[in-house]
């Protein structure tokens, strides 16, 4: 959609005539779908759907990530005027995308939510549509991973995070944003030897065989060096990329539940993601944005930019397959 055509639309989240194209709506007005895509449950002709999981009942510190999907959508409006910097793809023009809305669940029946998340994502994947998931706390990644493994088989996990989230937890009934990847490895959903965690800066002695590239290592190296290491680990295995916003230092992302000093800068994270071009990405999420602790909106802005980089990774890989 040309800008002059987009300008004729009001509230393109509802009235957009095509699933591709930029937008010229004012950032401060209109319905805040992600990247001003059309809200739709119709997946016909769609390449990728964005969906929110507004769940934060598994947090160990500060809540508020249930408001993350809404904040990420609002922040994404800042990116719809220009093609993404540093890429030769533009997801807004190259991909037919819709905003699939949020998963609805009963907040009083927390134990039922993981199965509902898995079914929600599996329904989208069954239509041969890829998914960008907006959290929510990090526990949501476990059922989302399960759904992707149901389509693609055991996955490589590429995780940006301050915490490994692999602390021991053999109680299958527990829902915890710090133990879900322990369970994913134990279930065979994630292949640890082909997985990597970037930005770690908290202690967990048992890595379960997952490769750790901690924050000090990233600070001491170039982005392309880190990306080369990651590519050597995951190879061409199908990879799910999970970006916990607390991978960033609190100076760049204060609005999160468990901030840890010494993290990545926004520039470092984006540079690494761009250097990962070519990985076999099949799924992705951005989680743990907590707007109550984000008074300037900087965290949501960073998260929305990370989400765009993930879309670029997927769009680039899709182009290479053709």
Secondary structure, DSSP 8 states (H G I E B T S, - for coil): --HHHHTT-SSHHHH-SSSSS-----TTSS---GGG-EE-S--TT-SEEEEEE---TT-SS---GGGHHHHHHHHHGGGSSS--TT-S--HHHHS-EEEEEE----TT-GGGHHHHHHHHHHHHHHTT-EEEEEESSTTHHHHHHHHHHHHH-SBEEEEE-SS--------TT---TTTHHHHHHHTTSB-GGG-EEES--S--S--TT-EEE-HHHHHTS-HHHHHHHHHHHHTTS-EEEEEEGGGB-TTT---STT--SS-B-HHHHHHHHHHTTT--EEEEEEE---GGG-TTSHHHHHHHHHHHHHHHHHHHHHHHH-
